Amino acid sequence: MDVLTQVRATIDGEALLPRGGTVVVAVSGGPDSLCLLHVLLRLRGEYGVGLHVAHLNHGLRPEAEADAAFVAALAAAWHLPCAVGRVDVRALAAAERRSLEEAARLARYRFLAEVACAQGAGTVAVGHNADDQVETVLMHCLRGAGLAGLRGMRRRARWPEGATAGCAAPTLIRPLLDVPRRDIEAYVEAQGLEPRFDRTNLERAFYRNRIRHELVPILETYNPRIRERLHHTADVLADDYDYLQQSLDALWPELVLAAGPEAVALRRDVFRGLPPSPQRALLRRALLSLRRSLRDIGWLHLEQARRTALSAAVGSIAMLPAGLLLEVGYERLIVRPAAVPWVEPQAAPLLDTERPLQVPGLTPLAGGWAIEARLAEQATPGAGRLQACFDADRAGRELHLRRRRPGDRFQPRGLGGRHKSVKDYMIDAKIPRGQRERVPLLISERGILWIAGWRASQVAAPSAETRRFLCLRLVMAHRDADGCAGALEPPTQPSDQCGRPQ
């Protein structure tokens, strides 16, 4: 399969390109990024997208200035807008105590996010190829990883943590991920393109380069098709990971007693009744809900916490990196920061009167609770009783909150589209009888979307085609001295005296 046909198949299979939108294309000047830009240029009319070139000078090589000039000239010759930036990566690595490789990667993604934000682009394309995928899988395997790591890079991915620019994080796409490096080099030569040469790709001091130039050739002596086999393995594990996440989505509401920014409480009896695989995965999800990344939390930490949860005495504690711990209670397992004591959650969120849902904004409920709603280009990580995400374009226009009514039915997410009466669900979920008449139901003309604090509906559930997410979260609201309502968490962007973004 030629490169153009393969890229078109990848784009179509994953719905990578936003019709009518702008795609920022990361171009270093090397063969991969040059091939990516040329192919997208040929396909842009077919998919109705605009292209914006972005190049970051890392300041690491004598040729860096010439590379930047090359990319700028190329963009001008192809009549494409171009943004060129410069970062002192060595200084960044020293200031943030990172490796040179890690600092360069973070600087690159921060720059690309800034360009996307400035251009109003929701998508950024990078030139990772099939051989890069093989190297990534091997890197993760050597360092130790579960399904999340062994599936390698994805064709469509969330933006890296800590690399946003104050705007909504763009979507990261890799249209060349199914194209081997040899096919890219052949394409570049056939099209008469003259890429820049990056000598750092030959330096064995870099971990990835050692895998590329030393380990992979050795593995090919055992299996000449090892690259193809590992690429397919990554795809299989990615499907297994997605299936596991769907199973966890169904388990999470039954496991979680309370979840918030400072602690997650899990039902001890439910957790102990699960097999080891979902136990580990659910612990990871609880930890991820409290921290942006699990980078420092390895298998041994997780396994120690899991075994503590299963067999340790009440009051036992398993210490975890990132300032977290797991504490064993009589009926619950509490995951929390070591510096934050566990406080029993307040009464469940209830609804007094029917009211519209404020999108974006806070919609107050009884008992000091509120529903925080926002629109985003990515779903909120994690899941649970206190949050839910929907496809914003399919959720409906008339979003409002009301109490249950006789005959109400909905499709609990994770049950394969089967319907269930709200009454039966509340009984099965053991919602106290005295609360059932006041549990908030999120309604639109599409039907019941969410039994707030309990279970989301399959209606308007996000899919691979979702472009805008409606993300909802139950928070404890407060009212300050000026009478301004808001969530307990501090705002993440400049705001006026009532916490509204400026």
TIPA-857734 format. One record per residue (C-alpha): residue in one letter; x, y, z. Coordinates in steps of 0.05 Angstrom, whole numbers, plus 32768, in hexadecimal, padded with zeros to 4 digits. Last residue first. Example, Ala and Ser with C-alpha at 12.3 -4.5 7.8 and 13.67 -1.06 7.14 Angstrom:
# residues 2
S81117FEB808F A80F67FA6809C 
This chain:
# residues 502
Q7F0C82E9827F P7EF682A6829B R7EBF82AC82CF G7ED782A58317 C7EA682D88334 Q7EDA830F833D D7EF2830582F5 S7F1C82CB82DE P7F6182BA82C2 Q7F66826F82B2 T7F66822E82D9 P7F338243830E P7F3F82298355 E7F1A81E98369 L7EE081F3839A A7EB082018361 G7E9082458359 A7E588273836F C7E6482BD8378 G7E4182DE83B3 D7E78831183BE A7E8C82F083FF D7E9482AD83DC R7E62827983CA H7E79823183C6 A7E6881F5839B M7E7B81AD83AA V7E86818F8366 L7E61815F8338 R7E84815D82F4 L7E6B816382AD C7E938161826C L7E6E8170822B F7EA1815881F7 R7EAB817481B1 R7EC8814D8177 T7EAA81088183 E7EB580D98149 A7EDB80A58172 S7E9F80A381A1 P7E8580CA81DC A7E4280B381FB A7E0980DC81DF V7DD580AD81FD Q7DFA8073821F S7DE380918261 A7E1080A7829A R7E09808982E0 W7E0A809F8329 G7E1A80E6833E A7DEB8104830C I7DBD80D182EC W7DD780E582A9 L7DC080ED8261 I7D7580E08266 G7D5280EC8223 R7D68810981E0 E7D3E814781EC S7D6C81548226 I7D6D813C826E L7D9F813A82A7 L7D7E811782E2 P7D8B81338328 V7D7C81038362 R7D428121838A E7D0E80EA8387 R7D4280B58394 Q7D5F80D583D3 G7D3080B88409 R7D36807283EB P7D81807283F2 I7DA3806383AF K7DB2801983B1 A7DCA80168369 D7D977FDF835C I7D5E80098378 M7D7480478351 Y7D7A801E8311 D7D368000831A K7D1580448322 V7D3C806182E7 S7D21802A82BC K7D5480058293 H7D658005824A R7D9C7FDB8229 G7DCF800081FE G7E087FD0820C L7E067FD78257 G7E438004825E R7E1D80458262 P7DD8803C8282 Q7DA38046824D F7D68806C826B R7D2080648281 D7CF0809382A6 G7CAB807382AF P7C97809D82EB R7CC180DC82EF R7D0880E7830A R7D1E812D831F R7D33816382EF L7D72818282D1 H7D7581A4828D L7D97819E824A E7D6C81B78210 R7D9F81B481D7 G7DAE816A81D1 A7DE7813C81E5 R7DFB812D819D D7E298168818F A7E46816981D5 D7E59811F81D3 F7E55810F821C C7E82810D825A A7E7080FA82A1 Q7E89810B82E7 L7E7A80FE8330 R7E6580B5832A G7EA480A08308 A7ED180AA82CC G7F1980BA82BC P7F3780EF828F T7F078127827A A7EF7811E8230 Q7F1D814781FE E7F08818181D1 A7EE481A2820B L7EA281C1821F R7E9781CD8269 A7E6381BD829E E7E6B81C082EA I7E3081A3830E A7E2681BF8353 W7E2481A5839B G7E1781CF83DA G7DE081A283F4 A7DAF81AF83BB L7DC681BB8373 P7DE881F68352 T7DF781F78307 L7E3E820E82FA G7E56822682B6 P7E5D8215826D V7E2882008260 Q7DF682118298 L7DC581D7829F P7D7D81EF82A2 R7D5581E882E2 E7D2281BA8303 T7D1C81C5834E D7D3A81A7838D L7D70817A8371 L7D9F814E839A P7DEA8144839D A7DFC810D83D0 A7E0A81228418 Q7E4F8138842B P7E8C810E8420 E7EB180F1845D V7EF381158464 W7F3380F08457 P7F718116846C V7F99813B8436 A7FE58139843D A7FEC80F18426 P7FC3810183E8 R7F8880D283E0 V7F71808C83CD I7F3F80728400 L7F2A80298401 R7EE6801F841F E7EBC7FF4844D Y7EE77FED848B G7F1E801C8472 V7F60800F844F E7F89804C843B L7FAB805483F7 L7FDF808B83F2 L7FF480C583C6 G802D80F783C8 A804180EC837F P805B80A78391 L8031807583B8 M802E80618402 A800280268414 I7FDC80318455 S7FBD80028487 G7F83801C84B1 V7F5A7FDD84A9 A7F887FA184A2 A7FAA7F908460 S7F907F5A8432 L7F727F7483F2 A7F7F7FBF83F4 T7FC77FB4840B R7FD07F8483D1 R7FB77FB883A0 A7FE27FEF83BE Q80207FC483BA E800F7FB18372 L80077FFA835E H8049800E837B L806C7FD2835C W804D7FE08318 G806580288315 I804A806B832C D807C80A08316 R805A80B082D3 L801380A682EB S7FFF80EB82D1 R7FCE812382DF R7FC3810D8327 L7F8481018350 S7F5880E1831A L7F9680BC8302 L7F9C80998346 A7F5580808343 R7F5E806982FB R7F9E8044830D L7F7A80238347 L7F43800E8316 A7F767FF082E6 R7F9A7FC9831D Q7F587FAC8338 P7F3F7FA182F1 S7F7B7F7282E4 P7F7D7F518329 P7F377F338325 L7EFE7F58834A G7EDD7F44838B R7F0D7F6B83B7 F7EFB7FAB8393 V7EB07FA1839D D7EB97F9483E8 R7EE87FCF83F2 R7EB9800283D2 L7EE7803883B8 A7EF2807F83D4 V7F1880B183A8 A7F3880EE83C6 E7F4C813783BC P7F30814A8377 G7EF181228383 A7ED580DC8384 A7EA580B983B4 L7E8B807383BB V7EAB8058837B L7EA6800E836B E7E628009834A P7E6D80488321 W7EB2802F830C L7E9E7FEA82F4 A7E7B7FFE82B3 D7EB1803082A0 L7EE47FFB82B3 S7EC77FCB8280 Q7ECB8001824B Q7F13800E825F L7F247FC48259 Y7F097FC38212 D7F3380008200 Y7F717FDF821D D7F647F9E81F7 D7F5C7FC781B7 A7F9E7FEB81C5 L7FBE7FA881D4 V7FAB7F8F818F D7FC57FCE816E A80077FCB8194 T800F7F828181 H80057F958137 H803F7FC6813B L80697F938161 R805E7F5F812B E806D7F8F80F2 R80AE7FA58111 I80C17F5E8123 R80BB7F4680DB P81037F2D80D5 N80F97F058116 Y81357EEF813F T81687F168117 E81357F4F8115 L813A7F548160 I81847F67815A P81737F9C8126 V813D7FB88156 L816D7FBB8192 E81A87FE18174 H8194801A8145 R814D80288159 I8151801381A2 R8192803A81AA N817280768187 R8137807481B8 Y8165807781F4 F818E80B281DB A81D980AA81E6 R81DC808281A5 E81DD80C1817B L81C480B18135 N818280D78139 T81AA81128154 R81C6811B810E D8184813880F5 F8184813980A9 R8157816A8085 P812681518051 E812D81598006 L80EB81487FE3 G80EC812E7F9C Q80A9810A7FA4 A80CA80C57F99 E810080D47FCC V80CF80E98001 Y80A280AD7FF2 A80DD807C7FF7 E80F2809A803A I80AA80948054 D80A5804C803C R80E6803A8060 R80CC805B80A0 P808F802D80A2 V804A804D809A D8013803B80CC L8021807580FB L802580A780C2 P7FE280CB80D2 R7FF780D7811B I7FC38104813C L7FC5812D817C T7F84814E8190 P7F8B819681A9 A7F8981A881F3 A7F5681DF8202 C7F7C8220820B G7FB08235823F A7FE9821B8216 T7FEA81D18224 A802781A58230 G8020818E8278 E7FFE814D8265 P80088136821D W7FCC814381EF R7F9D810981EA A7FA880DA81B1 R7F9080C7816B R7FBD80978145 R7FD3807A8187 M8019807181A1 G802E803181C4 R7FFC7FFC81D7 L80317FE38208 G802A80208234 A7FDF801E8243 L7FE07FD28244 G80127FCF827C A80597FEA827D G80A07FDA8292 R80DB8004827C L80F17FD08248 C80A97FC7822F H809D8012822B M80DC801C8201 L80CA7FE081D5 V80847FFB81C8 T80A1804081B8 E80D480238188 V809E7FFC8162 Q8073803B815E D80AD80648143 D80B4802E810E A806B803780FA N8072808380F3 H806E80C08120 G806580FF80F5 V803B812D8120 A7FF6814B8111 V7FD5817D8140 T7F8A81858143 G7F5A81B78164 A7F7581F4813F G7F60823A8156 Q7FA082558137 A7FBD82728177 C7FA98234819F A7FC68204816B V8007822C816B E800B822B81B7 A7FFC81E181B9 L803381D48186 F806481FB81B2 R805181D581F1 Y8057819481CA R809D81A481B2 A80B581BD81F6 L809C817C8216 R80C0815181E4 A8100817881E9 A80FE81758236 E80F3812A8234 E812D811D8205 L815C814B822C S814A8129826D R81218151829D R8132817A82DB E810281B382CA A813681EB82C7 A816D81BE82AC A8142819F8275 L812781E58263 A816E8201825E R818281C88230 V814281D18208 D814F821A81F8 V810E822681D2 R81028244818D G80C2824C8166 V80AE824C811C A806582548107 C8052824780BE P801882588090 L8018822D8050 H802482448009 W804E82077FF6 A808B82337FE9 A807D8259802A A807882198052 L80BA82018033 A80DD82428043 A80C7823F808C V80DB81F68091 F812082048074 A812B824180A0 A811C821780DE D814C81E080C7 A8182821480B9 E817B822F8100 A817F81E9811D E81BE81D480F6 P81ED81E38130 R81C381B4815B L819D81B9819D G817881FB8197 H813581D88198 N811C81FE815A L80D181F08158 H80AC81EB8116 A806181F48109 V803D81F080C6 H7FF4820380C2 L7FC581DA8096 G7F7C81E58085 V7F4C81AB807F G7F178198804C Y7F24814D804C E7F3081438002 G7F4C81897FFB R7F7F817C8032 L7F9681398015 R7FD2814E7FEB L7FE981808020 L7FDF814A8054 V800E811C802D H804381538025 L803F8166806F L8046811F8087 C807F810F8056 L80A5814C806E S8097813880B7 D80B380F380AC P80EE8106807F G810A813C80AD G80F8818680AA S80DF818980F1 V8097819380DB A805D818F810D V801D819880E6 V7FE681C48106 V7FA381AD80EA T7F6C81E080DD G7F2381CE80DA G7EF081C680A2 R7EEF817B80A9 P7F14816680E7 L7F49813380D2 L7F5580F480F9 A7F1680CC80ED E7F3A808D8108 G7F30805E80CD D7F2B8098809B I7F6D80B880AF T7F90807580B2 A7F758060806E R7F8980A3804F V7FCF809A806C Q7FD48055804E T7FBC806C8009 L7FED80A68008 V8027807A8020 D801D80437FEC M800080008000 
